[in-house]
Amino acid sequence: MVLSILATLLRRVHREQRGQVLWLTAFLISVLGGMTAIAVDIGGLSAHRRDLQNDADAIALAASLELPNETNTRAKANEWAGKNGVDPAQMTVTIIHQNPPTEPNPKVRVELEDGHDFTFARLIGISSGTVAAKAAAIKSSASGGENVVPLGVTQNTLLGVGLGDEVVLRYDFSDSTNGNTGPIRIDGGGVGNCSTSNAFCDGVMYGSENVVCAEGVDSGYCDGPTTADTQPGNLIGAMRDSIDYRLDHTDAECDEFTEVFEDDPTTDEPDVWRIVEECNPYLVGGYDSLRVIIVPVIEQLCNGSCEVTIVDFALFFLEGFGNGGCTGNDCEIIGRFVRVNQSVGLLAGTFDPSSFNSFVRLVE
């Protein structure tokens, strides 16, 4: 009798526990389902916001190329909104004009707003929301930096020079100015050839290690010297070895001017080209293109070993040697002058519309 009662009680407890397990399982399934639904909606919202931010970045960068012209900047923003599938009615464009020292560079700010539909949040009464993104870009001039080639081209040399025109970056010794043919000392001087340690050769082959700045640049942008000493003398061996290095170490895909530069499709500004991405030496992962060089622009050459002032920086495509190669007193170095609106490895400074190159970057 007792055993029968115990068996009955055990069966009842088992049935009750089984019911609790079923209820708990159903509860957990509903919770997990809700969490999954929330995760799907949050993931969709995050992806939408990320896409909108990418659109804002692209529009701001493209528009900033037209600064400080407000009409062209707004037109370019609308153009690139269309290219990115953004309704201009959902976009606010604000242009901040250059006003040093508080605003050293012209700036364009792009703010986007778009509706977002939820999938599962509708079950709790939330059918849609708003996604927003903003980006701002400035246009600046080069203040200075390292990796420049220690050849000083004078301001007068670049007067009236057009896009792609050939410029003499190093004169024949017979055309020298008071013993100077163009080279300057940034990392140090050099003689002879490049077979031994030679600071000048290293600077021409690889770009300078030391930072130099343009005159008048705020130290907050560039804190290096704005002057350099000239390197008088012929330096035939050093020039030939170091220039040959750049010519020989440029990949065949980037050894022609038309392979490296193209019309800039993002700007209406005249006479501005763009470095093809694969041949841009200031980006990682492309071809080796050592023919693209940055050269300091100096006020003028002086007499003997003396100090010259750096006033700007200019971009060139290195063509090589002039007629006669590089022997004896003949060693002209020729480059094609280029203007671009993109980063060329220099530090950004205050925008100067008369600068030989400018570039844009995101600041928000």
N, C-alpha and C positions, 0 to 999 in steps of 0.2 A: 504494500500500500504506500509506504513512505517512498519507495523507489519510483513508483508511478507518479507521485506528486512532483518529485524532483525533476523527472524527465519532462513533465509538462511545463514547469517553470523555465527550464533551460531552453525549450523550444520557443517559448514566448519572448525571452530575452534576445534570442538570435534573430527572431523576426523583427523586433524593434530596432536592433542594431543595423540590420540590413536596410531598413527604411531610412535610417539616419544617413547611411552611406550614400544611398541614392539621392537624397535631398542635398547632401554636401557636394556630390559630383555635379548635379545640375547647377548649383550655385557657382561652383568654380568655373564651369563651362561658360556661364553667362558673364562672369567677371573677366575671364580671359578673352572672350569674344568682344566685350566692351573695350578692353585694353588694346586689342588688335585694331578695332575700328578707329580708336583715337590715334593710334600709331600711324595708320594709313592716312588719316586726315592731316595729322601734323607733318608727316613726310611730304604729302602733296603741297601743303602750305609752304614748307621750307624750300622745296624745289622751285615753286613759283617765285618766291622771294629771291632765290639765287639767280634765276633766269632774268628777273627784272633788274637785279643789281648789275649783271653783266651788260644788259642793254644800256643802263645809265652810264656805266664806265665807257662803253664804246661811243656813245653819243657825246659825252663830255670831251673825250680825247679828240674826236673828229672836229667838234665845234671849236675847240680851243686853238686849232691850227689857224683859224681865221681872225683871232684876236690881234689887235684891239678893235677891228672894224665890227661894230655892233650889228649892222644889218647883215653882213656876210656870216657872222657867227650864228645868228638866229636862223638864217636860211640853212646853214649846214646842219644845225641841230635838227631841224624839221626833216631834212633830207635823210639823215641817218636814223631818225625815228622810223621813217617809212621802211628803210632797209632792214630794220630789226623788228618790224611788225608792230610798232608802237603807235597808237593813235596820238597825234600831237595834242589833242584835246585833253589827254591824260598827263601831259607833260608841262612842267613849269621851268622856264629858262631864265636865270638871273645872271646878269653880266656885272661884274665888279671891275670898275676901271682902275687902272694903275694910279696909285696915289702914295708914293713913298713918304715916310718910312713904313706906315701902317700896312699899305698894300704895294709892295715893291714890284709886283707883277700883275698884269691883267688876268682876270679869272672868270671862268664860266661855271655856274652851278646848275646841274640838271636834277630835277626832282620828278619822279614817276609815281603814279598811283594806279592800281588796277584792282578790279573785283576778283574775288576767288570763291568758287562754289565748293561746298563741302559735300561729301558722299554719305557718311554715316552719322555725322553730327546733326543731320536733319531729324533723326529719331528723337533728339532731345530739344528740337525747336531751333537749332542753329543751321540755317541753310546757306549762308554766305558770309564773307568777311572782306576786308580790304588789305591789300599788300602794297607796301611802299618801299622805295629805294631812292637814294640820292648819291650823286658823285660830283666832284668839282675838280677841274684841271686848270693849270696855269700855263702861260707861255713865258719862257725865260730865255735869257741869253747865257752863253757859256762864261763862267767866271774864272775857270782854270781847272787844273788837275794834273795828273801824271799821264804817262804813256804818250806824251807828245814827242814829235821828232825834232831834234835840235837844229833845225834850219830856220833862219829868220827871214821871212819875206816882208818887205817894207810896205807901208800903207800906199805909197805912190805906185808901187808895182801893181796893186790890185784896183787902182782907179780905172773905171771903164771896162773892167774885165767881165765878160759874160759867161754864162753857164757853159761849161765844157771847154772854155778857151784854155790854151796852153800857157803856162806861166813858168818862168825860169826860177827855180828854187835854190839853185846854186850856180854861180857864174863861173865862166872860164877865168883862170888866173889873170889873163891879159885884160879882162874887163873888171878886175877887182876894184873895190872902193877903199882906198887907203890901206891896202893889204888884206881886206876882208872880202870873201866871196859868198858869204851868206851863213855859214855855220855859226852857231852860238854854243856856249857851254851851259848846260843845265845840270848834268851830273858830274861834269869835269871835262878836262881837255883830252887830247889824244894826238899821237903822231904816228907816222909810218903806216903799217897795215893793221888788220884785225886779228893777226895770228896769235898775239899775246893779249893780256888783259888791257883793255882800252876803254875807258869810260865813254868817250865820244862814240866809238863804234857800237858799243852796247846800246847807247841811246838811240842811234839811227836804226839799228836792227830790231830792237825790241820795244822801243819807246822809253821815255825817261822814267827813272825811278823817283825822282824828286818832283814835288808839286810846284808849279809856277802859276801865277795869277795875272789877270789883266789889270791894268792900272785903274784905280778908282773903285775897285770891287770891295765891298764891305767884308771885313775879316770873318764875319759870321758865315759867309758863303765859301770863301777861300782864304786860307791864312798863310799861303806861301809868298815868296818874293815876287815882285812885279818887274824885276830887272834881271838881266843875265849878261855875262861877259861874252864878247865876241871871241871866235876862234880863228885868228888870222893864219895865214899860210896856205899852201896849196892842198895838202892832205890828200893827194891823189890816191894813194894806196888805201887809206882808210875809207874814203868815199866810195871807191870802186867795190871794195869788199863788202861794205855794209849795204849798199844799194843792191848789189848782186844777190845778197842774202834775201832781201825782200822779194825781188823778182823771182828767184828760184824757189822760194817757199810759198808761192801763191798757187793754189790749185787751178788747173786748166779751166774749170767751170767759172772762174772769177778773174781771169787775167785779161779781159777786155772791158773797156769802159762801158759799153752797151750791155754787158752781162751783169755789171754791178749796180748800175743806176737806171732808174725808170722814172717816168713822169709820176708825180705824186697825185694819186686819184682822190685824195681826201681834202685837197685844198684848191681854192681858186686863185691863190696868190701866184703871180707870174714868176717864172724862172726858178722854181723850186722843184727839186727832184727828190727821190727817195732811194735809200739803199735797199736793194733786193734782200729779203730776209736771209736767204741761204748764203749770201756773200757779205753779210754784216759782221765785221770782226768784233763788234761790241755785244753780240749775242752768243749764247752758248749752243753748240751743236751744229753749226754750219760748216761750210768749207773754210779752209785757211785762205784769207784774202788780205795779205800784208801790203797790197798796193794802195789800200785805203789808209791815208795818214792825216794826222792833225799837225799843223805847223803854226807856231806862234807868229803873230803879226807884230812887227816892231815899228817904232816911229821912223827911224832911219839908221843906216850904218854910220859908224864913227871911224876915227883914225886909230889904226893898230888894235892892240888888245885893250878894249874899253867897255864901258857899261852901256847897254841899250835898254830901252823901256818897252815892255810888252803891253800892247793896247787891245789886242783881240786875238782870236784863234780862227784859223781857216781850214777847211777840209779840202783835200786834194786826192785825185787818183794818180798814182805814180806811174808815169809813162816810161821812165827810164832815162837813158843818157841822150844828150843831143848829138848833133853831127860830130863825128870824130871819136865817139866813145868816151873813154876816161883814161887817157894816157897823156904824159907830158904836162903841158899847161892847159890842155883841153879836157874839161870835165863838167859840162853843163848837165844839170839834173832838171828834168821837165816833169811837171804835174799838171793835170787838168783841174781847174777850179770848179767847185761844186757848192751849191747852197741847199741845205736840207732843213726840214722841220721835224727832226727826230733826235733822240738821244745819241750822242756820239762819244760816250764815255767820259765826258767832262762834267764838272760840277755846275749845278744851276745857280744863276745869280740874278741880279736885277735885269729886267727886260730892257733892251736897248734896240729900237727899231732900225738903227743904222748898223747893228752888228752883222757880221758876215754869216752867222748861223744862229738859229734859235731852235729850241725844242720844247716839247710839251710833256707834262707828267701829271698824274693824278695826285691830288693832295688831300682828298676826302673820299 
